[in-house]
Amino acid sequence: MAYNPKTGKGLGNFYDANHRAFKSREWKGLKDTMYDYARWLKLYGFMAAKLGGHPILMIKALMRYRWMASYLTAANMVDRHTMGLRGKELRYTHEQFFSLMHYSVIKIRDIIVRDENLRPNSKKAAKLRANTIMFDEMTPSIIMAGFPTVDWIDIAMFTIGEPGEVDQIANMYYIDAVEHFGMAADVCPLPAAECGCAVVDDYPKVGCAYITSSMPCDGSIGQTTFMARYLKDIDIYQITPPQRFNEPEVQEYAVKNLEKCIKFIEDKFNVKWDWDAFWEGAKMYNETTQYMLNKWDVNCTPYPQVCGAALALQREYEFQEVACLDPYFLKTDKKVDKMMKKGYEQDKQNDENKPKYRAIVWACPAHYYTNFTYWSQHCWGVKCLVDMECMLSYHFFHIGDKKQAMIDMAKSYERMMMRSHTNGGYVNSLDECWKMCEKFDANIVVMYDHVSCKNVGGLHGLFEDQARERGIHLIWVPHDLMDPRTVSRKAMRDAFNKYMINVFREEPLDPTLVDYEDALTW
């Protein structure tokens, strides 16, 4: 079946089993193709503008760090997520993705200009490092809103998290390195890759202190210990959030833990916590959270707008990597909110664009296949209305109430990714799933089955039984988070295909997407 630009069918033909890039760009009609190509130019133009001023450092970084090369494929990542999209959905997705790319490019620049590995003799770089604190992932980085004069960089997200989502092969080397070092092969690939990055000394040294956490699982706790040894020459503070965060009694401990972290930063950088600055950051957090909830509200209707990875990844990075403190993210939220409401009114008035199947995504998705939900939409008409990756920390800060604000901050990191669902206990992992199905009027759950995660595996039978009682279809999609060699993208699609064919007795909307090979593509 050849590609038909009028219907958008034939998308599988763009993949080539022997190449990493697509065979060609998709023709979407003159207007959408020109828009699509203009956004492609905008992304690379922005990268050139922000990074082109440091050509020597960029060359050094590309030669020094394996993960850095993955960022060169950023436009391909956007292409994967916009393939097959038209009109307003194409524009939502581009706007959402550019906000996270915008911040990432700026932070890559900040990394290379202060990295000790790239500039060991630079006094300017040393001065920047002396005023920068490094963060691990799963940490309450919004704490930095109270320290406006101190810089911060989440080194885990920029070296492992984001490269693995941009380029599916990015983390393989690090996983192999740490397993060769002696780590068991059945450990979750996320902490394994982070440890492997340390084994081969591929972390940039961009600060004089490091904040980590106890993380949400046993593998990540081991990673925290490993990183403490790797960064032995700098001061480290470990935040230890409570796991049973639904119990009010634990918040007193959580607040004390945060207050000690604040004291650690104050002593290290000789600064004082600034409540006025924190309130400004909290206001921005509240605004971004409200815009996310607006997207949810629209997606609960028969006419959803911002769906799939465009919804999930934008919020993931807005909270996880940016701590809701980037004005450009907020600017994008405002713009997309306006576009979304206009699009909703158009669809409602014309009674069109209703999804064939309404689904939610649950459990931890594969980093190496972030566009899976767009594939399910194009191939089978299954539209994912909300993803567990964006179901994090959607409560608000109480502006002006200092005591309550500290509790709010504790809750914000207690309810971030993985902690709030896959590792947040029975109520958050199981019961919350059915509440979301009811809220979004969904009868399909794309249930990601992370083969190296022991937590969700223990609830497998309960999920099956309770889904059956409620008449909800659970489509289990196996994956190995960061390692596509264990479960490939094709194997993930095969599991979904079998359910749609054998249970729903469906015919694919685009037959070319049922079976194709993309093991080499970025």
C-alpha positions in Angstrom: 0.0 0.0 0.0 1.6 3.3 -1.2 1.4 6.4 0.9 -1.7 8.5 0.2 -1.2 12.1 1.2 -5.0 12.8 1.1 -5.9 10.1 3.6 -2.6 10.0 5.5 -2.5 6.2 5.1 0.7 4.3 4.3 2.8 5.8 7.1 4.6 2.5 7.6 6.3 3.0 4.2 8.4 5.9 5.7 10.4 3.4 7.8 13.4 1.5 6.4 14.8 -1.5 8.3 18.4 -0.6 7.2 18.4 3.1 8.1 18.0 5.3 11.2 16.2 8.2 9.5 12.9 8.1 7.6 13.0 7.6 3.8 11.5 11.1 3.2 9.4 13.8 4.8 5.7 13.2 4.8 3.6 15.3 2.4 0.6 16.7 4.3 -0.8 19.1 1.8 0.8 22.4 1.1 -0.3 24.3 4.2 0.6 21.7 6.8 3.8 20.6 5.0 5.1 24.1 4.9 4.2 24.6 8.6 5.8 21.3 9.5 9.0 22.2 7.6 9.1 25.7 9.1 9.0 24.2 12.6 11.8 21.8 11.6 13.9 24.9 10.6 12.9 26.7 13.7 14.2 24.0 15.9 17.6 23.6 14.2 17.8 27.4 13.8 17.3 27.8 17.6 19.9 25.1 18.3 22.4 26.9 16.0 21.7 30.3 17.6 22.2 29.1 21.2 24.9 26.6 20.7 26.6 28.0 17.6 28.4 30.6 19.7 30.4 27.8 21.4 31.7 25.7 18.4 34.8 24.5 20.2 33.0 23.5 23.3 30.3 21.7 21.2 33.0 19.7 19.4 34.6 18.8 22.7 31.3 17.8 24.2 30.4 15.6 21.2 33.8 13.9 21.5 33.6 13.6 25.3 30.0 12.5 25.9 28.1 9.7 24.1 24.8 11.1 25.1 25.4 14.5 23.5 25.2 13.1 20.0 21.6 12.0 20.6 20.5 15.6 20.8 21.5 16.1 17.2 18.5 13.8 16.3 16.0 16.0 18.1 14.1 17.0 14.9 13.7 13.3 14.1 12.0 12.8 17.5 9.6 15.6 16.7 8.9 14.1 13.3 8.1 10.7 14.9 5.4 12.4 17.0 3.9 14.6 14.3 3.8 11.9 11.6 0.3 11.5 10.3 -1.0 14.6 12.1 -2.9 17.4 10.4 -4.4 20.8 11.2 -4.8 21.9 14.8 -3.5 18.6 16.2 -0.2 19.0 14.3 0.1 22.5 15.8 -0.7 21.5 19.3 2.0 18.9 19.1 4.7 21.1 17.6 4.0 23.8 20.2 4.2 21.3 23.1 7.4 19.7 21.9 9.2 22.9 21.1 8.8 24.2 24.7 10.7 21.2 26.1 13.3 21.4 23.2 13.7 25.2 23.9 14.6 24.6 27.6 16.8 21.6 26.7 18.9 23.6 24.3 19.5 26.4 26.7 20.5 24.0 29.5 22.9 22.1 27.2 24.5 25.4 26.6 24.7 26.0 30.3 26.2 22.6 30.8 29.0 22.9 28.3 30.1 26.4 29.4 30.6 25.3 33.1 31.6 21.7 32.7 34.9 20.9 34.4 35.6 18.0 32.0 35.5 20.4 29.0 37.0 23.5 30.7 39.3 22.3 33.5 41.4 25.5 33.5 38.7 28.1 32.9 38.2 30.5 35.8 34.9 31.6 34.3 33.7 28.0 34.3 34.9 27.5 37.8 33.0 30.6 39.0 29.8 29.2 37.3 30.3 25.8 39.0 30.7 27.5 42.4 27.2 28.9 42.0 25.5 25.8 40.6 23.9 22.9 42.3 23.4 19.6 40.6 20.1 17.6 41.0 19.2 14.0 40.5 15.9 13.1 39.0 12.9 12.6 41.3 13.9 15.5 43.5 11.8 18.6 44.5 13.8 21.0 42.3 11.1 23.6 42.8 12.9 24.3 46.0 15.2 26.4 43.9 12.5 28.9 43.5 13.5 30.1 46.9 17.1 30.6 45.8 16.9 32.9 42.8 20.6 33.7 42.8 21.8 30.1 42.7 21.8 28.1 39.4 20.8 24.4 39.2 20.9 21.6 36.6 19.3 18.2 36.6 22.2 16.1 35.4 20.3 12.8 35.3 17.6 14.0 33.0 20.0 15.6 30.5 22.4 12.7 30.4 20.1 9.7 30.6 16.4 10.6 30.7 16.0 12.8 27.7 18.6 11.3 25.4 16.9 7.9 25.9 13.6 9.4 24.7 15.1 11.2 21.8 17.2 8.2 20.6 16.3 4.6 21.4 19.9 3.4 21.3 21.3 6.2 23.6 21.4 4.2 26.8 22.5 0.8 25.6 26.2 1.4 26.1 25.7 2.5 29.7 23.5 -0.5 30.5 26.1 -2.9 29.1 28.9 -1.0 30.9 27.4 -1.4 34.4 26.4 -5.0 33.7 30.0 -5.8 32.7 30.9 -4.1 36.0 28.8 -6.6 37.9 25.2 -5.3 38.1 22.5 -7.9 37.6 20.8 -7.9 34.2 17.3 -7.9 35.6 17.7 -4.5 37.3 15.5 -1.7 36.0 17.4 -0.2 33.0 16.9 3.4 34.3 19.1 3.2 37.4 21.3 0.8 35.5 21.9 3.3 32.8 22.6 6.1 35.3 25.1 3.9 37.1 26.7 2.9 33.8 27.0 6.6 32.9 29.1 7.0 36.1 31.1 3.8 35.4 32.4 5.3 32.1 32.6 8.8 33.6 30.1 10.4 31.3 28.5 12.8 33.7 29.3 16.5 33.2 30.7 18.2 36.3 28.8 21.4 36.4 28.3 22.2 40.1 29.8 22.1 43.6 27.0 20.2 45.3 24.5 17.5 44.5 20.9 16.8 45.7 19.6 13.3 45.3 16.8 11.3 46.9 15.9 7.8 48.0 14.1 7.3 44.7 11.0 5.2 44.4 12.4 1.6 44.0 15.2 -0.7 45.1 17.2 -0.3 41.9 17.1 3.5 42.1 18.1 3.4 45.8 21.2 1.5 44.6 21.8 4.1 42.0 21.7 6.8 44.6 24.4 5.1 46.6 26.4 4.6 43.5 26.2 8.2 42.6 27.2 9.3 46.1 30.5 7.3 45.6 31.0 8.7 42.1 30.6 12.3 43.3 32.6 11.8 46.5 34.5 15.0 46.1 31.5 17.3 46.4 28.9 17.9 49.1 25.7 15.8 48.8 22.3 16.0 50.4 19.9 13.1 50.1 16.2 13.7 50.4 14.2 10.8 51.7 10.5 11.2 51.0 7.9 9.0 52.7 6.4 6.3 50.6 3.0 6.2 52.3 2.3 9.8 51.5 -1.5 9.6 51.8 -1.2 9.5 55.6 -1.2 13.0 57.0 1.2 12.0 59.8 4.1 11.6 57.5 4.1 15.2 56.3 5.7 16.4 59.4 8.8 14.3 58.7 8.7 15.2 55.0 8.7 19.0 55.8 11.6 18.6 58.3 13.5 16.8 55.5 13.0 19.7 53.1 13.9 22.2 55.7 17.2 20.4 56.2 17.8 20.5 52.5 17.1 24.3 52.5 19.6 24.7 55.3 22.1 22.6 53.3 21.8 25.0 50.3 22.0 28.1 52.5 25.2 26.9 54.2 26.8 25.7 51.0 26.2 28.9 48.9 26.0 31.4 51.7 22.5 32.5 50.8 19.2 32.8 52.5 15.8 31.3 51.5 13.8 34.0 49.8 10.1 33.7 50.4 9.1 36.4 48.0 11.0 34.7 45.2 9.5 31.4 46.2 5.9 32.8 46.0 6.6 33.9 42.4 7.8 30.4 41.5 4.8 28.9 43.3 2.4 31.1 41.3 4.0 29.9 38.1 3.7 26.3 39.2 0.0 26.9 40.0 -0.6 28.5 36.6 1.1 25.6 34.7 -0.8 23.1 36.7 -4.1 24.8 35.9 -3.3 24.8 32.2 -2.6 21.0 32.4 -5.9 20.4 34.2 -7.7 22.5 31.5 -6.3 20.0 28.9 -7.7 17.1 31.1 -11.1 18.8 31.3 -11.3 19.1 27.5 -10.1 15.5 27.0 -12.9 14.3 29.3 -15.4 15.5 26.7 -16.3 13.8 23.4 -14.0 16.2 21.6 -10.5 15.7 23.1 -7.7 18.0 21.7 -4.2 17.7 23.2 -3.6 14.0 23.5 -0.8 11.3 23.6 2.8 12.2 24.0 2.2 15.9 23.3 0.3 16.0 26.6 2.4 13.6 28.6 6.0 14.6 27.7 5.4 18.3 27.9 4.1 18.0 31.4 6.8 15.5 32.4 9.6 17.9 31.4 7.8 21.0 32.6 7.7 19.5 36.1 10.6 17.1 36.2 13.3 19.0 34.4 12.1 22.6 34.7 10.3 22.5 38.1 7.6 24.7 36.5 10.0 27.7 36.7 10.5 28.4 33.0 8.6 31.3 31.6 8.7 29.9 28.0 6.9 26.8 29.2 4.2 29.0 30.7 4.0 31.1 27.5 3.5 27.9 25.6 0.8 26.7 28.0 -1.1 29.9 27.5 -0.9 29.7 23.8 -1.9 26.1 23.5 -4.7 26.6 26.0 -6.2 29.3 23.7 -5.7 27.1 20.6 -7.2 24.1 22.4 -10.4 25.9 23.5 -10.9 27.3 20.0 -10.4 23.8 18.5 -12.8 22.3 21.0 -15.6 24.7 20.1 -15.0 24.0 16.4 -15.3 20.2 16.9 -18.3 20.6 19.2 -20.1 22.8 16.7 -19.4 20.5 13.8 -19.7 17.3 15.9 -16.6 15.8 14.4 -13.2 14.4 15.4 -14.6 12.0 18.0 -12.1 9.2 18.8 -13.0 5.8 17.6 -11.7 4.3 20.9 -11.0 6.2 24.1 -8.0 5.1 26.2 -5.7 6.1 29.0 -2.1 5.1 29.5 -1.1 3.5 32.8 2.1 2.3 34.4 5.6 3.4 33.4 5.9 3.8 29.6 8.9 2.9 27.5 11.4 5.7 27.1 12.5 4.3 23.8 9.0 4.4 22.3 7.4 7.7 23.3 5.3 7.9 20.1 3.6 4.5 20.8 0.3 6.3 21.5 0.4 8.1 18.1 1.0 4.7 16.5 -2.1 3.2 18.2 -4.1 6.2 17.1 -3.0 6.0 13.4 -3.1 2.2 13.2 -6.2 1.4 15.2 -8.0 4.6 16.0 -7.2 4.3 19.8 -6.7 7.8 21.1 -4.9 8.2 24.4 -6.6 10.9 26.4 -4.3 11.1 29.3 -1.0 9.5 30.2 0.2 8.5 33.6 3.4 10.5 32.9 1.4 13.7 33.3 -0.6 12.6 36.3 1.9 14.0 38.7 1.7 16.7 41.3 -1.5 18.3 40.1 -2.4 20.0 43.4 -1.7 23.7 44.1 0.5 25.7 46.4 -1.2 27.9 49.0 0.4 31.3 48.3 1.2 33.3 51.4 0.9 30.4 53.9 4.5 29.4 54.7 3.6 26.3 56.8 1.2 24.9 54.3 3.5 25.8 51.4 6.2 23.5 52.8 3.6 20.7 53.0 2.6 21.5 49.4 6.2 21.2 48.3 6.5 17.8 50.1 3.4 16.6 48.3 4.7 17.8 45.0 7.7 15.4 45.0 5.9 12.6 46.8 3.5 12.6 43.9 5.9 12.8 41.0 6.5 10.1 38.4 6.6 6.5 39.6 6.3 7.6 43.2 2.6 8.4 42.8 1.5 5.4 40.8 3.8 2.5 40.0 5.4 2.7 43.5 2.8 4.6 45.4 1.0 1.7 46.9 -2.3 -0.2 46.1 -4.6 2.8 46.3 -2.5 5.0 44.0 -1.6 2.3 41.5 -4.8 0.3 41.3 -7.8 2.3 42.5 -6.6 5.5 40.8 -6.6 3.7 37.4 -10.3 3.0 37.6 -11.1 6.6 38.7 -9.2 7.9 35.7 -11.1 5.6 33.4 -14.4 6.9 34.7 -13.2 10.5 34.6 -12.1 10.3 30.9 -14.9 7.9 29.9 -12.3 5.4 28.7 -12.9 1.7 28.4 -9.3 0.9 27.2 -6.2 1.0 29.4 -2.9 0.8 27.6 -1.2 -1.1 30.4 2.6 -0.8 30.1 4.2 -3.9 31.5 7.8 -3.0 32.4 9.4 -6.4 32.5 12.2 -5.3 34.9 9.9 -3.6 37.4 8.7 -5.8 40.3 6.1 -3.4 41.7 3.4 -3.4 39.1 4.1 -7.1 38.3 2.8 -7.9 41.8 -0.6 -6.3 41.0 -1.0 -8.0 37.6 -3.7 -10.4 38.7 -5.7 -7.7 40.6 -5.6 -5.4 37.6 -7.0 -8.2 35.4 -9.7 -9.2 37.8 -10.9 -5.7 38.5 -10.8 -4.6 34.9 -13.0 -7.6 34.0 -15.5 -6.7 36.7 -15.7 -3.1 35.2 -15.8 -4.1 31.6 -12.6 -2.3 30.9 -10.1 -3.6 28.3 -6.5 -4.0 29.6 -4.1 -4.2 26.7 -0.7 -5.3 28.3 2.2 -3.9 26.3 5.6 -5.3 27.5 8.7 -3.2 27.4 12.1 -2.7 29.2 12.0 1.1 29.7 15.4 2.1 28.4 16.6 -1.1 26.6 14.8 -1.9 23.3 16.9 -5.1 22.9 14.8 -6.9 25.5 11.4 -5.9 24.1 11.6 -4.1 20.7 9.3 -1.5 19.4 7.9 -4.1 17.0 7.3 -6.5 19.8 5.3 -3.8 21.7 3.2 -3.2 18.6 2.6 -6.9 18.1 1.1 -7.3 21.6 -1.3 -4.4 20.8 -2.1 -5.8 17.4 -3.0 -9.2 18.7 -5.5 -7.7 21.2 -7.2 -5.4 18.6 -7.5 -8.3 16.1 -8.5 -11.1 18.4 -10.6 -9.3 21.0 -12.0 -6.3 19.1 -12.1 -8.1 15.8 -10.9 -4.8 14.2 -9.3 -4.0 10.9 -6.4 -1.6 11.0 -7.0 1.9 9.7 -3.5 1.9 8.1 -2.4 -1.7 7.2 1.2 -0.5 6.6 1.5 0.3 10.4 0.7 -3.3 11.5 4.1 -4.8 10.6 7.2 -2.8 9.8 10.8 -2.8 11.2 12.2 0.2 13.0 14.9 -1.4 15.2 17.5 0.9 13.8 15.6 4.2 13.7 16.3 6.8 16.2 
